[in-house]
Amino acid sequence: MDLKDQLKNLFPEHEVPEDEKQPEKKDDIWLQDDPILCKYEKRRGKPITILDGYNGAQSDFRKLAKELKTELGVGGSFKNGKIIIQGDYRARIMEILKQKGFSVKRVGG
């Protein structure tokens, strides 16, 4: 039972005005001022894209990793504060992050 339910039990006739109702949040990931670095590497002959430089909460960066992997339909992981995506998806990742409001910097090739 959350706080709203408890207050409703105490004051059943009270109604919340329309302007005080909270709108749904569509994206709750913290945006930073510094750009996220988007790198391309080859490991064991296979291309990977690495996202680094996020200075927010680890849980937010994990959410972002999951959203990117789902959007691109590829595998990847989150290790040592970096998102590792299988394949060379720098252009698409940069577009997705810019749509979410992040600033992104392409590093290398």
N, CA, C and O atoms as a GROMACS GRO file, in nm:
protein
  436
    1MET      N    1   0.085  -0.117   0.000
    1MET     CA    2   0.000   0.000   0.000
    1MET      C    3   0.090   0.123   0.000
    1MET      O    4   0.171   0.142   0.091
    2ASP      N    5   0.077   0.208  -0.102
    2ASP     CA    6   0.161   0.326  -0.109
    2ASP      C    7   0.094   0.443  -0.037
    2ASP      O    8  -0.015   0.431   0.018
    3LEU      N    9   0.162   0.555  -0.037
    3LEU     CA   10   0.118   0.672   0.038
    3LEU      C   11  -0.016   0.725  -0.012
    3LEU      O   12  -0.099   0.767   0.068
    4LYS      N   13  -0.037   0.723  -0.143
    4LYS     CA   14  -0.163   0.773  -0.198
    4LYS      C   15  -0.282   0.690  -0.149
    4LYS      O   16  -0.387   0.745  -0.116
    5ASP      N   17  -0.264   0.558  -0.144
    5ASP     CA   18  -0.372   0.472  -0.095
    5ASP      C   19  -0.400   0.497   0.053
    5ASP      O   20  -0.515   0.498   0.095
    6GLN      N   21  -0.296   0.518   0.131
    6GLN     CA   22  -0.314   0.545   0.273
    6GLN      C   23  -0.387   0.677   0.294
    6GLN      O   24  -0.475   0.687   0.380
    7LEU      N   25  -0.351   0.779   0.217
    7LEU     CA   26  -0.419   0.908   0.228
    7LEU      C   27  -0.565   0.897   0.185
    7LEU      O   28  -0.652   0.962   0.243
    8LYS      N   29  -0.593   0.816   0.084
    8LYS     CA   30  -0.731   0.796   0.039
    8LYS      C   31  -0.814   0.728   0.147
    8LYS      O   32  -0.933   0.757   0.162
    9ASN      N   33  -0.751   0.636   0.223
    9ASN     CA   34  -0.822   0.571   0.333
    9ASN      C   35  -0.853   0.671   0.445
    9ASN      O   36  -0.960   0.665   0.506
   10LEU      N   37  -0.760   0.762   0.471
   10LEU     CA   38  -0.782   0.862   0.576
   10LEU      C   39  -0.882   0.969   0.534
   10LEU      O   40  -0.964   1.013   0.614
   11PHE      N   41  -0.875   1.012   0.408
   11PHE     CA   42  -0.961   1.119   0.357
   11PHE      C   43  -1.031   1.070   0.230
   11PHE      O   44  -0.989   1.104   0.120
   12PRO      N   45  -1.138   0.990   0.245
   12PRO     CA   46  -1.202   0.932   0.126
   12PRO      C   47  -1.271   1.035   0.036
   12PRO      O   48  -1.286   1.010  -0.083
   13GLU      N   49  -1.313   1.149   0.090
   13GLU     CA   50  -1.385   1.246   0.007
   13GLU      C   51  -1.291   1.340  -0.067
   13GLU      O   52  -1.336   1.415  -0.154
   14HIS      N   53  -1.162   1.339  -0.035
   14HIS     CA   54  -1.067   1.429  -0.100
   14HIS      C   55  -1.034   1.378  -0.240
   14HIS      O   56  -1.008   1.260  -0.260
   15GLU      N   57  -1.035   1.470  -0.337
   15GLU     CA   58  -0.997   1.436  -0.475
   15GLU      C   59  -0.880   1.522  -0.517
   15GLU      O   60  -0.872   1.639  -0.480
   16VAL      N   61  -0.788   1.464  -0.593
   16VAL     CA   62  -0.670   1.534  -0.640
   16VAL      C   63  -0.708   1.618  -0.763
   16VAL      O   64  -0.764   1.563  -0.858
   17PRO      N   65  -0.678   1.748  -0.763
   17PRO     CA   66  -0.707   1.830  -0.881
   17PRO      C   67  -0.627   1.783  -1.002
   17PRO      O   68  -0.521   1.722  -0.987
   18GLU      N   69  -0.677   1.812  -1.122
   18GLU     CA   70  -0.615   1.766  -1.246
   18GLU      C   71  -0.472   1.816  -1.262
   18GLU      O   72  -0.386   1.741  -1.309
   19ASP      N   73  -0.445   1.943  -1.224
   19ASP     CA   74  -0.312   1.998  -1.246
   19ASP      C   75  -0.207   1.939  -1.153
   19ASP      O   76  -0.088   1.952  -1.181
   20GLU      N   77  -0.248   1.875  -1.043
   20GLU     CA   78  -0.151   1.814  -0.951
   20GLU      C   79  -0.119   1.670  -0.986
   20GLU      O   80  -0.024   1.612  -0.932
   21LYS      N   81  -0.195   1.611  -1.076
   21LYS     CA   82  -0.166   1.473  -1.116
   21LYS      C   83  -0.036   1.470  -1.194
   21LYS      O   84  -0.008   1.560  -1.274
   22GLN      N   85   0.043   1.369  -1.170
   22GLN     CA   86   0.174   1.359  -1.232
   22GLN      C   87   0.163   1.296  -1.370
   22GLN      O   88   0.101   1.191  -1.385
   23PRO      N   89   0.224   1.358  -1.472
   23PRO     CA   90   0.223   1.297  -1.605
   23PRO      C   91   0.316   1.176  -1.607
   23PRO      O   92   0.408   1.165  -1.526
   24GLU      N   93   0.290   1.087  -1.700
   24GLU     CA   94   0.376   0.970  -1.714
   24GLU      C   95   0.512   1.012  -1.767
   24GLU      O   96   0.522   1.095  -1.857
   25LYS      N   97   0.617   0.952  -1.709
   25LYS     CA   98   0.751   0.980  -1.759
   25LYS      C   99   0.779   0.884  -1.873
   25LYS      O  100   0.760   0.763  -1.859
   26LYS      N  101   0.826   0.938  -1.986
   26LYS     CA  102   0.858   0.849  -2.096
   26LYS      C  103   1.001   0.800  -2.090
   26LYS      O  104   1.032   0.690  -2.138
   27ASP      N  105   1.089   0.880  -2.030
   27ASP     CA  106   1.230   0.840  -2.022
   27ASP      C  107   1.289   0.898  -1.895
   27ASP      O  108   1.292   1.020  -1.878
   28ASP      N  109   1.335   0.813  -1.808
   28ASP     CA  110   1.385   0.862  -1.680
   28ASP      C  111   1.537   0.845  -1.666
   28ASP      O  112   1.588   0.837  -1.555
   29ILE      N  113   1.607   0.840  -1.777
   29ILE     CA  114   1.753   0.828  -1.774
   29ILE      C  115   1.813   0.967  -1.763
   29ILE      O  116   1.773   1.059  -1.835
   30TRP      N  117   1.909   0.982  -1.674
   30TRP     CA  118   1.972   1.112  -1.650
   30TRP      C  119   2.058   1.151  -1.770
   30TRP      O  120   2.140   1.073  -1.818
   31LEU      N  121   2.036   1.273  -1.819
   31LEU     CA  122   2.114   1.326  -1.932
   31LEU      C  123   2.232   1.406  -1.878
   31LEU      O  124   2.217   1.479  -1.779
   32GLN      N  125   2.344   1.394  -1.940
   32GLN     CA  126   2.464   1.463  -1.894
   32GLN      C  127   2.507   1.568  -1.995
   32GLN      O  128   2.464   1.567  -2.111
   33ASP      N  129   2.593   1.659  -1.950
   33ASP     CA  130   2.642   1.765  -2.038
   33ASP      C  131   2.756   1.718  -2.127
   33ASP      O  132   2.763   1.754  -2.244
   34ASP      N  133   2.846   1.636  -2.072
   34ASP     CA  134   2.960   1.586  -2.148
   34ASP      C  135   2.913   1.482  -2.250
   34ASP      O  136   2.819   1.408  -2.223
   35PRO      N  137   2.977   1.476  -2.366
   35PRO     CA  138   2.933   1.379  -2.467
   35PRO      C  139   2.973   1.236  -2.430
   35PRO      O  140   3.074   1.213  -2.364
   36ILE      N  141   2.891   1.142  -2.473
   36ILE     CA  142   2.923   1.000  -2.460
   36ILE      C  143   3.014   0.965  -2.577
   36ILE      O  144   2.986   1.004  -2.691
   37LEU      N  145   3.120   0.892  -2.551
   37LEU     CA  146   3.216   0.856  -2.655
   37LEU      C  147   3.173   0.726  -2.722
   37LEU      O  148   3.146   0.626  -2.654
   38CYS      N  149   3.166   0.726  -2.854
   38CYS     CA  150   3.126   0.610  -2.933
   38CYS      C  151   3.248   0.562  -3.011
   38CYS      O  152   3.292   0.629  -3.105
   39LYS      N  153   3.303   0.447  -2.972
   39LYS     CA  154   3.426   0.395  -3.033
   39LYS      C  155   3.399   0.267  -3.111
   39LYS      O  156   3.301   0.196  -3.086
   40TYR      N  157   3.487   0.240  -3.206
   40TYR     CA  158   3.482   0.117  -3.285
   40TYR      C  159   3.612   0.042  -3.262
   40TYR      O  160   3.720   0.099  -3.270
   41GLU      N  161   3.600  -0.088  -3.234
   41GLU     CA  162   3.718  -0.172  -3.216
   41GLU      C  163   3.692  -0.309  -3.279
   41GLU      O  164   3.579  -0.345  -3.311
   42LYS      N  165   3.800  -0.382  -3.296
   42LYS     CA  166   3.789  -0.521  -3.337
   42LYS      C  167   3.853  -0.604  -3.228
   42LYS      O  168   3.967  -0.580  -3.187
   43ARG      N  169   3.779  -0.702  -3.180
   43ARG     CA  170   3.832  -0.794  -3.080
   43ARG      C  171   3.817  -0.935  -3.136
   43ARG      O  172   3.708  -0.978  -3.172
   44ARG      N  173   3.930  -1.005  -3.141
   44ARG     CA  174   3.934  -1.140  -3.198
   44ARG      C  175   3.877  -1.142  -3.340
   44ARG      O  176   3.812  -1.239  -3.380
   45GLY      N  177   3.902  -1.034  -3.415
   45GLY     CA  178   3.859  -1.027  -3.553
   45GLY      C  179   3.714  -0.987  -3.574
   45GLY      O  180   3.668  -0.979  -3.688
   46LYS      N  181   3.640  -0.961  -3.466
   46LYS     CA  182   3.499  -0.925  -3.478
   46LYS      C  183   3.479  -0.779  -3.439
   46LYS      O  184   3.539  -0.732  -3.342
   47PRO      N  185   3.395  -0.706  -3.514
   47PRO     CA  186   3.373  -0.564  -3.484
   47PRO      C  187   3.282  -0.545  -3.363
   47PRO      O  188   3.184  -0.618  -3.346
   48ILE      N  189   3.314  -0.446  -3.280
   48ILE     CA  190   3.229  -0.409  -3.167
   48ILE      C  191   3.223  -0.257  -3.157
   48ILE      O  192   3.314  -0.187  -3.202
   49THR      N  193   3.115  -0.208  -3.100
   49THR     CA  194   3.098  -0.066  -3.074
   49THR      C  195   3.098  -0.048  -2.923
   49THR      O  196   3.027  -0.119  -2.852
   50ILE      N  197   3.177   0.047  -2.874
   50ILE     CA  198   3.188   0.071  -2.730
   50ILE      C  199   3.138   0.211  -2.699
   50ILE      O  200   3.177   0.308  -2.764
   51LEU      N  201   3.051   0.221  -2.599
   51LEU     CA  202   3.003   0.350  -2.549
   51LEU      C  203   3.063   0.373  -2.412
   51LEU      O  204   3.051   0.289  -2.323
   52ASP      N  205   3.128   0.488  -2.396
   52ASP     CA  206   3.200   0.517  -2.272
   52ASP      C  207   3.181   0.664  -2.238
   52ASP      O  208   3.144   0.744  -2.323
   53GLY      N  209   3.207   0.700  -2.112
   53GLY     CA  210   3.206   0.839  -2.073
   53GLY      C  211   3.078   0.884  -2.006
   53GLY      O  212   3.058   1.004  -1.990
   54TYR      N  213   2.990   0.793  -1.966
   54TYR     CA  214   2.867   0.830  -1.896
   54TYR      C  215   2.899   0.847  -1.749
   54TYR      O  216   2.958   0.758  -1.688
   55ASN      N  217   2.862   0.961  -1.690
   55ASN     CA  218   2.896   0.983  -1.550
   55ASN      C  219   2.772   0.988  -1.460
   55ASN      O  220   2.776   1.049  -1.353
   56GLY      N  221   2.663   0.926  -1.503
   56GLY     CA  222   2.543   0.916  -1.420
   56GLY      C  223   2.545   0.787  -1.340
   56GLY      O  224   2.650   0.727  -1.319
   57ALA      N  225   2.427   0.745  -1.298
   57ALA     CA  226   2.415   0.622  -1.219
   57ALA      C  227   2.436   0.499  -1.307
   57ALA      O  228   2.400   0.498  -1.425
   58GLN      N  229   2.494   0.397  -1.248
   58GLN     CA  230   2.519   0.271  -1.320
   58GLN      C  231   2.388   0.209  -1.368
   58GLN      O  232   2.382   0.153  -1.477
   59SER      N  233   2.283   0.218  -1.286
   59SER     CA  234   2.156   0.157  -1.323
   59SER      C  235   2.096   0.225  -1.446
   59SER      O  236   2.035   0.159  -1.530
   60ASP      N  237   2.113   0.358  -1.458
   60ASP     CA  238   2.064   0.429  -1.576
   60ASP      C  239   2.140   0.385  -1.701
   60ASP      O  240   2.081   0.368  -1.808
   61PHE      N  241   2.271   0.366  -1.687
   61PHE     CA  242   2.352   0.325  -1.802
   61PHE      C  243   2.316   0.182  -1.843
   61PHE      O  244   2.318   0.149  -1.961
   62ARG      N  245   2.284   0.097  -1.744
   62ARG     CA  246   2.240  -0.039  -1.776
   62ARG      C  247   2.107  -0.037  -1.851
   62ARG      O  248   2.088  -0.114  -1.945
   63LYS      N  249   2.014   0.052  -1.809
   63LYS     CA  250   1.886   0.065  -1.880
   63LYS      C  251   1.909   0.108  -2.024
   63LYS      O  252   1.846   0.056  -2.116
   64LEU      N  253   2.000   0.204  -2.041
   64LEU     CA  254   2.032   0.252  -2.174
   64LEU      C  255   2.089   0.138  -2.260
   64LEU      O  256   2.055   0.126  -2.377
   65ALA      N  257   2.176   0.056  -2.201
   65ALA     CA  258   2.235  -0.057  -2.274
   65ALA      C  259   2.125  -0.153  -2.319
   65ALA      O  260   2.126  -0.200  -2.433
   66LYS      N  261   2.032  -0.183  -2.231
   66LYS     CA  262   1.923  -0.274  -2.265
   66LYS      C  263   1.836  -0.216  -2.377
   66LYS      O  264   1.798  -0.288  -2.469
   67GLU      N  265   1.805  -0.086  -2.369
   67GLU     CA  266   1.724  -0.022  -2.472
   67GLU      C  267   1.794  -0.026  -2.608
   67GLU      O  268   1.731  -0.053  -2.710
   68LEU      N  269   1.926   0.002  -2.609
   68LEU     CA  270   2.001   0.000  -2.734
   68LEU      C  271   2.006  -0.140  -2.795
   68LEU      O  272   1.985  -0.156  -2.915
   69LYS      N  273   2.032  -0.240  -2.712
   69LYS     CA  274   2.039  -0.376  -2.763
   69LYS      C  275   1.904  -0.421  -2.819
   69LYS      O  276   1.899  -0.489  -2.921
   70THR      N  277   1.796  -0.382  -2.752
   70THR     CA  278   1.662  -0.417  -2.800
   70THR      C  279   1.630  -0.346  -2.930
   70THR      O  280   1.577  -0.406  -3.023
   71GLU      N  281   1.662  -0.217  -2.935
   71GLU     CA  282   1.633  -0.136  -3.055
   71GLU      C  283   1.710  -0.188  -3.176
   71GLU      O  284   1.656  -0.195  -3.287
   72LEU      N  285   1.836  -0.224  -3.156
   72LEU     CA  286   1.920  -0.270  -3.267
   72LEU      C  287   1.902  -0.419  -3.297
   72LEU      O  288   1.933  -0.464  -3.407
   73GLY      N  289   1.851  -0.494  -3.201
   73GLY     CA  290   1.834  -0.637  -3.221
   73GLY      C  291   1.965  -0.713  -3.224
   73GLY      O  292   1.981  -0.808  -3.300
   74VAL      N  293   2.060  -0.669  -3.141
   74VAL     CA  294   2.192  -0.733  -3.136
   74VAL      C  295   2.226  -0.767  -2.992
   74VAL      O  296   2.157  -0.729  -2.898
   75GLY      N  297   2.335  -0.840  -2.977
   75GLY     CA  298   2.383  -0.875  -2.845
   75GLY      C  299   2.482  -0.771  -2.795
   75GLY      O  300   2.526  -0.683  -2.870
   76GLY      N  301   2.514  -0.782  -2.670
   76GLY     CA  302   2.609  -0.690  -2.611
   76GLY      C  303   2.615  -0.711  -2.462
   76GLY      O  304   2.553  -0.803  -2.408
   77SER      N  305   2.691  -0.626  -2.395
   77SER     CA  306   2.705  -0.638  -2.250
   77SER      C  307   2.738  -0.503  -2.189
   77SER      O  308   2.763  -0.405  -2.259
   78PHE      N  309   2.737  -0.502  -2.057
   78PHE     CA  310   2.774  -0.384  -1.980
   78PHE      C  311   2.884  -0.427  -1.885
   78PHE      O  312   2.860  -0.505  -1.793
   79LYS      N  313   3.006  -0.376  -1.907
   79LYS     CA  314   3.120  -0.414  -1.824
   79LYS      C  315   3.205  -0.292  -1.793
   79LYS      O  316   3.231  -0.211  -1.882
   80ASN      N  317   3.249  -0.280  -1.671
   80ASN     CA  318   3.342  -0.175  -1.628
   80ASN      C  319   3.296  -0.035  -1.667
   80ASN      O  320   3.378   0.049  -1.706
   81GLY      N  321   3.167  -0.009  -1.658
   81GLY     CA  322   3.116   0.124  -1.690
   81GLY      C  323   3.111   0.154  -1.838
   81GLY      O  324   3.105   0.270  -1.878
   82LYS      N  325   3.115   0.050  -1.922
   82LYS     CA  326   3.110   0.067  -2.068
   82LYS      C  327   3.002  -0.022  -2.125
   82LYS      O  328   2.979  -0.133  -2.076
   83ILE      N  329   2.936   0.026  -2.230
   83ILE     CA  330   2.840  -0.056  -2.304
   83ILE      C  331   2.913  -0.112  -2.425
   83ILE      O  332   2.973  -0.037  -2.502
   84ILE      N  333   2.908  -0.242  -2.442
   84ILE     CA  334   2.973  -0.308  -2.555
   84ILE      C  335   2.863  -0.370  -2.641
   84ILE      O  336   2.790  -0.458  -2.595
   85ILE      N  337   2.853  -0.325  -2.766
   85ILE     CA  338   2.752  -0.374  -2.860
   85ILE      C  339   2.823  -0.453  -2.969
   85ILE      O  340   2.924  -0.407  -3.023
   86GLN      N  341   2.772  -0.570  -3.002
   86GLN     CA  342   2.832  -0.653  -3.105
   86GLN      C  343   2.800  -0.596  -3.243
   86GLN      O  344   2.684  -0.579  -3.278
   87GLY      N  345   2.904  -0.567  -3.320
   87GLY     CA  346   2.887  -0.515  -3.455
   87GLY      C  347   2.919  -0.366  -3.462
   87GLY      O  348   2.934  -0.299  -3.359
   88ASP      N  349   2.929  -0.316  -3.584
   88ASP     CA  350   2.959  -0.174  -3.606
   88ASP      C  351   2.829  -0.099  -3.629
   88ASP      O  352   2.780  -0.092  -3.741
   89TYR      N  353   2.773  -0.044  -3.522
   89TYR     CA  354   2.646   0.028  -3.527
   89TYR      C  355   2.663   0.173  -3.482
   89TYR      O  356   2.570   0.231  -3.425
   90ARG      N  357   2.780   0.232  -3.506
   90ARG     CA  358   2.806   0.368  -3.458
   90ARG      C  359   2.703   0.468  -3.507
   90ARG      O  360   2.652   0.547  -3.428
   91ALA      N  361   2.672   0.467  -3.635
   91ALA     CA  362   2.580   0.566  -3.691
   91ALA      C  363   2.441   0.553  -3.630
   91ALA      O  364   2.381   0.653  -3.591
   92ARG      N  365   2.389   0.432  -3.623
   92ARG     CA  366   2.254   0.411  -3.568
   92ARG      C  367   2.248   0.442  -3.419
   92ARG      O  368   2.151   0.500  -3.371
   93ILE      N  369   2.352   0.404  -3.345
   93ILE     CA  370   2.357   0.432  -3.201
   93ILE      C  371   2.361   0.582  -3.177
   93ILE      O  372   2.293   0.633  -3.088
   94MET      N  373   2.440   0.653  -3.256
   94MET     CA  374   2.448   0.798  -3.240
   94MET      C  375   2.315   0.864  -3.268
   94MET      O  376   2.277   0.958  -3.198
   95GLU      N  377   2.241   0.817  -3.369
   95GLU     CA  378   2.109   0.871  -3.398
   95GLU      C  379   2.012   0.847  -3.283
   95GLU      O  380   1.939   0.937  -3.242
   96ILE      N  381   2.012   0.724  -3.230
   96ILE     CA  382   1.921   0.690  -3.120
   96ILE      C  383   1.951   0.776  -2.998
   96ILE      O  384   1.860   0.828  -2.934
   97LEU      N  385   2.080   0.790  -2.965
   97LEU     CA  386   2.117   0.869  -2.846
   97LEU      C  387   2.083   1.017  -2.864
   97LEU      O  388   2.043   1.084  -2.769
   98LYS      N  389   2.100   1.068  -2.985
   98LYS     CA  390   2.066   1.209  -3.010
   98LYS      C  391   1.916   1.230  -2.998
   98LYS      O  392   1.872   1.335  -2.950
   99GLN      N  393   1.835   1.134  -3.041
   99GLN     CA  394   1.691   1.143  -3.026
   99GLN      C  395   1.650   1.143  -2.879
   99GLN      O  396   1.551   1.206  -2.842
  100LYS      N  397   1.727   1.073  -2.795
  100LYS     CA  398   1.698   1.068  -2.652
  100LYS      C  399   1.748   1.194  -2.580
  100LYS      O  400   1.713   1.216  -2.464
  101GLY      N  401   1.828   1.277  -2.648
  101GLY     CA  402   1.874   1.401  -2.589
  101GLY      C  403   2.020   1.401  -2.545
  101GLY      O  404   2.066   1.499  -2.487
  102PHE      N  405   2.093   1.295  -2.570
  102PHE     CA  406   2.234   1.288  -2.534
  102PHE      C  407   2.318   1.357  -2.639
  102PHE      O  408   2.279   1.368  -2.755
  103SER      N  409   2.435   1.404  -2.597
  103SER     CA  410   2.534   1.451  -2.694
  103SER      C  411   2.634   1.337  -2.710
  103SER      O  412   2.677   1.278  -2.611
  104VAL      N  413   2.670   1.308  -2.835
  104VAL     CA  414   2.755   1.193  -2.864
  104VAL      C  415   2.873   1.238  -2.947
  104VAL      O  416   2.858   1.320  -3.037
  105LYS      N  417   2.990   1.184  -2.917
  105LYS     CA  418   3.112   1.216  -2.991
  105LYS      C  419   3.168   1.087  -3.049
  105LYS      O  420   3.187   0.989  -2.978
  106ARG      N  421   3.194   1.088  -3.180
  106ARG     CA  422   3.250   0.972  -3.248
  106ARG      C  423   3.402   0.974  -3.232
  106ARG      O  424   3.466   1.074  -3.262
  107VAL      N  425   3.458   0.863  -3.186
  107VAL     CA  426   3.602   0.854  -3.164
  107VAL      C  427   3.659   0.748  -3.256
  107VAL      O  428   3.607   0.637  -3.262
  108GLY      N  429   3.766   0.781  -3.327
  108GLY     CA  430   3.831   0.685  -3.416
  108GLY      C  431   3.760   0.674  -3.549
  108GLY      O  432   3.649   0.727  -3.565
  109GLY      N  433   3.824   0.606  -3.646
  109GLY     CA  434   3.778   0.581  -3.780
  109GLY      C  435   3.653   0.634  -3.823
  109GLY      O  436   3.613   0.613  -3.938
   0.00000   0.00000   0.00000
